[in-house]
Amino acid sequence: MATTTARVEARSALDRFFKISERGSTTGREIRGGLVTFVTMAYIVVLNPLIIGSFSAQDGNAHRDAFGNILPVGQVAAVTALVAGVMTILFGLIANYPFAMATGLGLNAFVAVSIAPQMSWPAAMGLVVVNGLVVLVLVVTGVRTMVFNAVPAALKSAIAVGIGLFITLIGLVDAGFVRRVPDAANTTVPVGLGINGSIASWPTLVFVIGLVITGVLMARRVRGALLIGVIATAVIAIILEAIVNAGPSLGTNPKGWNLGYPAAPDDVVGIPDLSLVGDFNFDAWVQVPVITAALLVFTLVLTDFFDTIGTMTGLGKEGGLLDPDGQLPGVGKALFVDGLGAVAGGAASSSSNTVYIESASGIAEGARTGLANVVTGLLFIAAMFFTPLYQVVPIEAAAPALVIVGVLMMAQVKEIDFSDFTIALPAFLTLVVMPFTFSIANGIGAGFISYVLLRLLTGRARGIHPLMWIVSAAFVVYFALGPIQAAING
């Protein structure tokens, strides 16, 4: 009898802390929702190492920093799972919402492709930490509202769509579906389909098969479609490689596997290598011009900040968690933890962590409180011990997930009013310049500057927020940095 009473009291304490009954949920629903959210998000532990990590510095496709260094895939997988687990649990305990956190897609690609090649990996991750600290200051001071209101809604949507296209292009290139045309200087076509206009390699064929599989799973609304798609495609890759022996690319074999080699692992379970934790510094401010570092941080802040606001609002609406005014109660706490996620991600070299839209799957299962996050977070921490499995997943198996994420982000294009050309052109430039120049910063800069100029020159300057003038001026300097430096040195 005493044992039963203790259990009831414990359950009541849990119920009171997370407000489970108050939000119309049950402990069972929260646990089930947390499990489903993990299943739909677990792909990030496979995907993030393939975006910012590399298997070998000798690999011709390795993601190297300015000094030729790489982040080992196994280490990135371990810290990706660790930070996702810890931050997801913290979000549940502090904000009490079923919004799980993990490394932000788009932001990690920006770090790998646009930031790290200009400096060392620790310096690049130091900028991610600074990004998180800036977000925390914006939250604490209340400036977040001013910043959010400064950028027109259409440009916010364009930024999201542009990042989606950017992610898609990365997936297509990494899979070998899109390749640079040999001797491009002598042709008007800089890129083409596969090799000589055809899918002439087994790894690229695996990507196509994986895209079809994942697309079908998404269309049929199968929970965990991205993860299932990655695993299924990886299995196909392992079987196929055992038959055809395509071999690794290593920069010399165009028909080989670009990143990751699909072979059965020696081990399934292993002790996680967490040596990347704490491997960051603030040397970016001396390794690149200060204005370049500042604009890189600004890009991280802007992307991270607006993506989080939109994601939280969407998840809150789906879960019926918004107040009558359409606001998320206690959003300050949620944004604060999200800022901590950026700091933690940079400090552990997993890249900025943010709230995941995939949390909607757990909400669909009935999750309404932070208890679901605790379940999801614990599963992420357990995933650290299975990192040997991640090293056999080739990028061709994970790239379909990048394309699918691009599709999901593309949906925001409907929020852009293309009938107003002062919005249409800036939005269009934002979303196309990102993939075409392989830079998120370039896309945002092109959009901001063109927006201010069009509004100014059509007599509609009054509607421009003062912050937009300041930011656009900074981007003008950013784009003219080369000539400015030459003039100063000359």
Wavefront OBJ file of the C-alpha trace (Angstrom):
o trace
v 0.000 0.000 0.000
v 2.813 2.365 0.912
v 4.563 1.548 -2.371
v 1.401 2.333 -4.374
v 0.977 5.652 -2.539
v 4.595 6.570 -3.261
v 4.110 5.829 -6.943
v 0.971 7.982 -7.076
v 2.786 10.857 -5.354
v 5.760 10.508 -7.708
v 3.444 10.454 -10.718
v 1.616 13.506 -9.400
v 4.899 15.345 -8.910
v 5.902 14.501 -12.478
v 2.473 15.589 -13.703
v 2.692 18.886 -11.815
v 6.227 19.666 -12.928
v 5.535 19.141 -16.639
v 1.845 20.150 -16.482
v 0.940 16.934 -18.280
v -2.731 16.761 -17.306
v -3.126 20.526 -17.608
v -2.184 20.275 -21.284
v -4.491 17.340 -21.890
v -1.775 14.721 -22.193
v -0.670 11.581 -20.364
v 2.700 10.189 -19.347
v 2.289 7.419 -21.916
v 1.654 9.883 -24.723
v 4.686 11.928 -23.712
v 6.952 8.870 -23.724
v 5.571 7.688 -27.046
v 5.867 11.174 -28.548
v 9.466 11.482 -27.368
v 10.339 8.161 -28.976
v 8.732 9.109 -32.294
v 10.517 12.473 -32.314
v 13.851 10.712 -31.807
v 13.154 8.312 -34.670
v 12.366 11.201 -37.029
v 15.445 13.186 -35.931
v 18.064 10.480 -35.449
v 19.247 10.933 -39.040
v 21.151 14.040 -37.918
v 23.659 11.854 -36.053
v 24.416 10.242 -39.424
v 24.064 13.329 -41.592
v 25.927 15.990 -39.597
v 29.261 14.104 -39.614
v 29.012 13.785 -43.386
v 28.395 17.536 -43.750
v 31.066 18.952 -41.449
v 33.250 15.874 -40.912
v 35.611 13.900 -43.135
v 37.024 10.403 -43.098
v 40.526 11.352 -44.165
v 42.516 14.490 -44.916
v 43.775 12.688 -48.034
v 40.244 12.409 -49.419
v 39.835 14.765 -52.359
v 36.338 15.652 -51.104
v 37.344 16.157 -47.465
v 35.904 19.175 -45.663
v 39.153 20.884 -44.708
v 39.726 24.191 -42.950
v 42.153 26.849 -44.175
v 45.064 24.833 -42.763
v 44.054 21.503 -44.273
v 42.656 20.027 -41.059
v 39.477 17.921 -40.838
v 36.937 16.967 -38.183
v 36.877 13.126 -37.982
v 33.460 11.647 -38.722
v 33.398 9.431 -35.624
v 34.162 12.324 -33.305
v 31.560 14.562 -34.949
v 28.924 11.822 -34.644
v 29.653 11.455 -30.922
v 29.419 15.171 -30.100
v 26.377 15.577 -32.357
v 24.499 12.988 -30.287
v 25.840 14.367 -26.987
v 24.874 18.002 -27.538
v 21.505 17.077 -29.060
v 20.747 14.920 -26.032
v 21.812 17.436 -23.399
v 20.165 20.453 -25.053
v 16.924 18.586 -25.784
v 16.658 17.581 -22.122
v 17.442 21.138 -20.964
v 14.809 22.534 -23.307
v 12.237 20.147 -21.853
v 13.141 20.961 -18.258
v 13.405 24.747 -18.680
v 10.925 25.636 -21.440
v 8.608 22.625 -20.908
v 7.749 22.167 -24.560
v 8.141 19.027 -26.705
v 10.545 20.798 -29.066
v 13.695 18.703 -29.523
v 17.038 20.245 -30.463
v 19.953 19.123 -32.635
v 22.518 20.484 -35.062
v 20.812 22.870 -37.463
v 20.866 21.833 -41.106
v 21.891 24.738 -43.289
v 23.905 26.300 -40.498
v 26.241 23.298 -40.410
v 26.686 23.452 -44.190
v 27.404 27.181 -43.926
v 30.074 26.484 -41.307
v 31.653 23.701 -43.382
v 31.525 25.366 -46.787
v 31.713 29.112 -46.122
v 33.416 29.614 -42.743
v 35.929 26.818 -42.089
v 37.769 27.199 -45.440
v 38.678 30.752 -44.363
v 40.104 29.819 -40.939
v 40.803 26.924 -38.581
v 38.018 24.596 -37.412
v 38.371 25.760 -33.755
v 38.104 29.379 -34.934
v 35.040 28.577 -37.034
v 33.369 26.909 -34.056
v 34.343 29.926 -31.971
v 32.201 32.060 -34.295
v 29.314 29.646 -33.684
v 29.802 30.213 -29.943
v 29.774 33.982 -30.490
v 26.580 33.562 -32.511
v 24.960 31.833 -29.537
v 26.151 34.489 -27.111
v 24.727 37.237 -29.340
v 21.384 35.426 -29.481
v 21.391 35.135 -25.691
v 22.022 38.876 -25.344
v 19.220 39.614 -27.807
v 16.851 37.432 -25.799
v 17.801 38.874 -22.414
v 17.576 42.480 -23.600
v 14.363 41.994 -25.566
v 16.010 43.151 -28.770
v 14.801 39.953 -30.464
v 11.440 41.584 -31.188
v 13.084 44.582 -32.836
v 15.373 42.357 -34.904
v 12.506 40.100 -35.932
v 10.394 43.053 -37.024
v 13.239 44.709 -38.927
v 13.354 42.142 -41.728
v 10.270 41.939 -43.973
v 8.374 38.668 -43.665
v 8.932 37.930 -47.366
v 12.700 38.123 -46.959
v 12.527 35.823 -43.938
v 10.720 33.282 -46.082
v 13.205 33.809 -48.916
v 16.111 33.144 -46.569
v 14.552 29.825 -45.529
v 13.875 28.852 -49.152
v 17.376 29.887 -50.208
v 18.912 27.733 -47.486
v 16.751 24.862 -48.697
v 18.066 25.267 -52.242
v 21.607 25.566 -50.882
v 21.225 22.323 -48.922
v 19.771 20.616 -51.984
v 22.682 21.655 -54.177
v 25.131 20.352 -51.583
v 23.325 17.003 -51.598
v 23.257 16.800 -55.408
v 26.954 17.686 -55.701
v 28.111 15.368 -52.910
v 26.155 12.510 -54.507
v 27.752 13.140 -57.898
v 24.377 13.831 -59.493
v 25.573 17.360 -60.308
v 29.242 17.767 -61.204
v 31.574 20.407 -62.500
v 32.088 20.101 -66.229
v 35.723 19.194 -67.027
v 37.607 22.087 -68.601
v 34.709 24.395 -67.681
v 36.728 27.410 -68.845
v 36.138 26.379 -72.449
v 32.383 25.884 -72.194
v 29.362 27.983 -71.310
v 28.048 25.154 -69.120
v 29.798 25.161 -65.697
v 27.995 22.116 -64.269
v 26.261 19.098 -65.705
v 24.436 15.873 -64.926
v 26.681 13.139 -63.560
v 29.564 12.150 -65.797
v 29.276 13.381 -69.392
v 25.563 13.999 -68.985
v 24.616 10.617 -67.554
v 24.444 8.808 -64.229
v 27.557 6.790 -64.912
v 28.530 5.661 -61.417
v 27.099 3.128 -58.983
v 27.230 5.562 -56.014
v 25.137 8.145 -57.897
v 22.636 5.443 -58.813
v 22.404 4.570 -55.121
v 21.583 8.235 -54.441
v 18.775 8.177 -57.008
v 17.362 4.963 -55.527
v 17.605 6.470 -52.034
v 15.809 9.619 -53.151
v 12.958 7.560 -54.586
v 12.716 5.435 -51.424
v 12.752 8.432 -49.106
v 10.331 10.340 -51.325
v 7.844 7.473 -51.246
v 8.159 7.186 -47.460
v 7.574 10.933 -47.079
v 4.603 10.836 -49.447
v 3.075 7.995 -47.448
v 3.725 9.980 -44.235
v 5.762 7.188 -42.676
v 7.172 8.255 -39.324
v 10.938 8.337 -39.371
v 10.970 8.494 -43.173
v 14.305 10.327 -43.357
v 16.054 7.938 -40.980
v 14.532 4.863 -42.621
v 15.530 6.228 -46.019
v 19.149 6.799 -44.948
v 19.424 3.326 -43.360
v 17.770 1.554 -46.299
v 19.979 3.345 -48.823
v 23.101 2.611 -46.760
v 22.227 -1.092 -46.722
v 21.760 -1.018 -50.506
v 25.139 0.738 -50.831
v 26.899 -1.898 -48.688
v 25.396 -4.767 -50.692
v 26.131 -3.093 -54.018
v 29.735 -2.252 -53.080
v 30.348 -5.878 -52.115
v 29.292 -6.820 -55.659
v 30.747 -4.068 -57.872
v 33.701 -2.837 -55.767
v 33.434 0.801 -56.884
v 35.979 1.887 -54.281
v 36.426 5.301 -52.625
v 36.752 8.459 -54.681
v 39.810 9.980 -52.957
v 39.687 12.757 -55.541
v 41.021 10.470 -58.297
v 38.213 7.978 -58.908
v 35.160 9.886 -60.231
v 33.018 6.740 -60.087
v 33.856 6.011 -56.442
v 32.142 6.869 -53.168
v 32.650 10.529 -52.286
v 32.429 10.517 -48.479
v 32.150 7.380 -46.399
v 32.843 3.860 -47.573
v 29.974 1.335 -47.425
v 31.489 -1.741 -45.828
v 30.355 -3.757 -42.827
v 31.762 -2.152 -39.640
v 34.229 -3.964 -37.425
v 32.167 -2.972 -34.385
v 28.597 -1.885 -33.734
v 29.022 -0.412 -30.267
v 31.964 1.709 -29.182
v 33.081 4.187 -26.553
v 32.304 7.666 -27.920
v 35.274 9.880 -28.711
v 34.423 13.258 -27.183
v 37.793 14.902 -27.774
v 36.164 17.683 -29.818
v 34.389 19.016 -26.726
v 36.021 22.324 -25.832
v 38.122 22.444 -29.021
v 37.230 26.002 -30.044
v 38.810 29.444 -29.846
v 38.211 33.039 -30.888
v 41.108 33.311 -33.345
v 38.737 34.049 -36.241
v 39.023 37.733 -35.448
v 42.732 37.641 -36.326
v 42.670 34.924 -38.992
v 40.274 36.904 -41.227
v 39.432 40.624 -41.429
v 37.279 41.765 -38.518
v 34.446 42.868 -40.797
v 34.419 39.433 -42.452
v 34.209 37.694 -39.075
v 31.488 40.096 -37.940
v 29.393 39.510 -41.068
v 29.794 35.746 -40.734
v 28.490 35.992 -37.172
v 25.664 38.214 -38.343
v 24.684 35.637 -40.959
v 24.711 32.873 -38.337
v 22.629 34.980 -35.944
v 20.102 36.014 -38.563
v 19.661 32.495 -39.937
v 19.558 30.849 -36.513
v 17.284 33.484 -34.997
v 14.584 33.624 -37.646
v 14.576 29.886 -38.260
v 13.991 29.308 -34.542
v 11.185 31.834 -34.287
v 9.369 30.319 -37.260
v 9.872 26.741 -36.111
v 8.666 27.375 -32.571
v 5.603 29.232 -33.778
v 4.731 26.430 -36.191
v 5.199 23.692 -33.582
v 3.257 25.645 -30.978
v 0.377 26.116 -33.376
v 0.306 22.426 -34.291
v 0.288 21.409 -30.630
v -2.347 23.955 -29.620
v 0.192 25.586 -27.317
v -0.207 29.212 -28.484
v -2.187 31.750 -26.487
v -5.232 33.595 -27.925
v -2.905 36.237 -29.392
v -0.984 33.598 -31.322
v 2.097 33.870 -29.099
v 3.961 31.027 -27.440
v 3.808 31.473 -23.630
v 7.262 31.629 -22.090
v 8.925 32.016 -25.468
v 11.769 33.914 -23.771
v 12.852 30.758 -21.929
v 12.623 28.749 -25.131
v 14.728 31.249 -27.073
v 17.250 31.402 -24.246
v 17.792 27.623 -24.329
v 18.020 27.798 -28.110
v 20.811 30.360 -27.718
v 22.544 28.015 -25.282
v 22.251 25.347 -27.970
v 24.281 27.466 -30.354
v 26.938 28.027 -27.688
v 27.061 24.336 -26.760
v 27.164 23.228 -30.395
v 30.087 25.507 -31.161
v 31.917 24.574 -27.971
v 31.624 20.871 -28.866
v 32.328 21.336 -32.615
v 28.969 19.876 -33.646
v 27.812 23.264 -35.033
v 24.895 25.337 -33.769
v 22.002 23.407 -32.219
v 18.460 24.618 -32.759
v 14.832 23.504 -32.425
v 13.813 20.888 -34.999
v 10.622 20.991 -37.042
v 10.668 17.165 -36.912
v 9.385 17.559 -33.353
v 6.012 17.859 -35.041
v 5.991 14.071 -35.366
v 6.067 13.665 -31.588
v 3.410 16.342 -31.194
v 1.264 14.412 -33.659
v 1.628 11.423 -31.323
v 0.198 13.507 -28.478
v 3.313 15.023 -26.872
v 2.575 18.381 -25.275
v 5.226 18.835 -22.563
v 8.934 18.756 -21.900
v 8.724 15.165 -20.650
v 8.768 14.050 -24.284
v 12.014 15.994 -24.682
v 13.573 14.143 -21.759
v 12.804 10.843 -23.500
v 14.182 12.084 -26.830
v 17.301 13.486 -25.171
v 18.095 10.265 -23.318
v 17.822 8.328 -26.584
v 20.262 10.757 -28.248
v 22.753 10.223 -25.431
v 22.415 6.452 -25.846
v 23.085 6.916 -29.581
v 26.615 8.145 -28.777
v 27.681 4.562 -28.182
v 26.739 3.429 -31.708
v 29.005 5.809 -33.651
v 30.942 2.982 -35.419
v 27.798 2.402 -37.467
v 27.843 5.949 -38.809
v 31.256 5.621 -40.430
v 29.974 3.163 -43.045
v 27.203 5.446 -44.312
v 28.320 7.038 -47.603
v 27.218 10.570 -48.427
v 25.303 9.134 -51.386
v 23.023 7.409 -48.853
v 22.566 10.533 -46.736
v 22.284 13.057 -49.594
v 18.632 12.165 -50.336
v 17.769 13.501 -46.875
v 19.384 16.830 -47.803
v 17.233 17.054 -50.916
v 14.090 16.182 -48.950
v 14.897 18.847 -46.341
v 15.284 21.289 -49.232
v 11.818 20.334 -50.448
v 10.351 20.965 -46.996
v 12.023 24.371 -46.717
v 10.866 25.283 -50.234
v 7.271 25.289 -48.981
v 7.794 28.778 -47.536
v 8.019 30.267 -51.029
v 4.230 30.592 -50.964
v 4.615 33.272 -48.274
v 6.353 35.610 -50.755
v 4.223 38.161 -52.613
v 5.721 38.146 -56.116
v 3.146 40.674 -57.335
v 5.119 43.448 -55.563
v 8.393 43.745 -57.466
v 10.124 45.572 -54.602
v 9.624 42.300 -52.724
v 9.849 39.877 -55.649
v 13.339 40.822 -56.853
v 15.031 40.931 -53.404
v 13.368 37.642 -52.432
v 14.364 36.040 -55.722
v 17.962 37.228 -55.400
v 18.089 35.927 -51.847
v 16.974 32.435 -52.735
v 18.997 32.023 -55.958
v 22.264 33.733 -55.000
v 22.701 31.354 -52.053
v 23.022 28.152 -54.106
v 24.548 29.798 -57.189
v 27.403 31.343 -55.179
v 27.477 28.541 -52.597
v 27.064 31.112 -49.820
v 24.171 31.886 -47.486
v 25.742 35.234 -46.607
v 25.876 36.317 -50.246
v 22.186 35.523 -50.691
v 21.108 37.480 -47.629
v 23.310 40.405 -48.609
v 21.972 40.538 -52.163
v 18.405 40.430 -50.868
v 18.874 43.114 -48.239
v 20.721 45.570 -50.459
v 18.302 45.199 -53.376
v 15.319 45.579 -51.038
v 16.614 48.846 -49.585
v 17.568 50.228 -53.004
v 14.261 49.345 -54.670
v 12.234 50.789 -51.818
v 14.372 53.926 -51.756
v 14.262 54.526 -55.503
v 10.506 53.935 -55.761
v 9.646 56.419 -53.016
v 8.811 53.826 -50.356
v 11.802 54.330 -48.066
v 9.649 55.201 -45.045
v 8.745 51.560 -44.546
v 12.373 50.473 -44.209
v 13.393 49.662 -40.644
v 16.539 51.585 -39.526
v 18.276 48.302 -38.791
v 17.874 47.301 -42.445
v 19.815 50.396 -43.506
v 22.651 49.535 -41.131
v 22.808 45.877 -42.120
v 22.596 46.628 -45.838
v 25.435 49.137 -45.533
v 27.490 46.471 -43.782
v 26.821 44.062 -46.654
v 27.922 46.700 -49.192
v 31.243 46.851 -47.360
v 31.329 43.047 -47.255
v 30.903 42.721 -51.025
v 33.496 45.457 -51.649
v 35.965 44.089 -49.106
v 38.511 43.031 -51.751
v 38.841 46.462 -53.413
v 38.767 48.181 -50.022
v 41.614 46.038 -48.722
v 43.553 46.607 -51.953
v 43.077 50.362 -51.643
v 44.227 50.321 -48.018
v 47.282 48.173 -48.780
v 48.067 50.197 -51.891
l 1 2 3 4 5 6 7 8 9 10 11 12 13 14 15 16 17 18 19 20 21 22 23 24 25 26 27 28 29 30 31 32 33 34 35 36 37 38 39 40 41 42 43 44 45 46 47 48 49 50 51 52 53 54 55 56 57 58 59 60 61 62 63 64 65 66 67 68 69 70 71 72 73 74 75 76 77 78 79 80 81 82 83 84 85 86 87 88 89 90 91 92 93 94 95 96 97 98 99 100 101 102 103 104 105 106 107 108 109 110 111 112 113 114 115 116 117 118 119 120 121 122 123 124 125 126 127 128 129 130 131 132 133 134 135 136 137 138 139 140 141 142 143 144 145 146 147 148 149 150 151 152 153 154 155 156 157 158 159 160 161 162 163 164 165 166 167 168 169 170 171 172 173 174 175 176 177 178 179 180 181 182 183 184 185 186 187 188 189 190 191 192 193 194 195 196 197 198 199 200 201 202 203 204 205 206 207 208 209 210 211 212 213 214 215 216 217 218 219 220 221 222 223 224 225 226 227 228 229 230 231 232 233 234 235 236 237 238 239 240 241 242 243 244 245 246 247 248 249 250 251 252 253 254 255 256 257 258 259 260 261 262 263 264 265 266 267 268 269 270 271 272 273 274 275 276 277 278 279 280 281 282 283 284 285 286 287 288 289 290 291 292 293 294 295 296 297 298 299 300 301 302 303 304 305 306 307 308 309 310 311 312 313 314 315 316 317 318 319 320 321 322 323 324 325 326 327 328 329 330 331 332 333 334 335 336 337 338 339 340 341 342 343 344 345 346 347 348 349 350 351 352 353 354 355 356 357 358 359 360 361 362 363 364 365 366 367 368 369 370 371 372 373 374 375 376 377 378 379 380 381 382 383 384 385 386 387 388 389 390 391 392 393 394 395 396 397 398 399 400 401 402 403 404 405 406 407 408 409 410 411 412 413 414 415 416 417 418 419 420 421 422 423 424 425 426 427 428 429 430 431 432 433 434 435 436 437 438 439 440 441 442 443 444 445 446 447 448 449 450 451 452 453 454 455 456 457 458 459 460 461 462 463 464 465 466 467 468 469 470 471 472 473 474 475 476 477 478 479 480 481 482 483 484 485 486 487 488 489 490
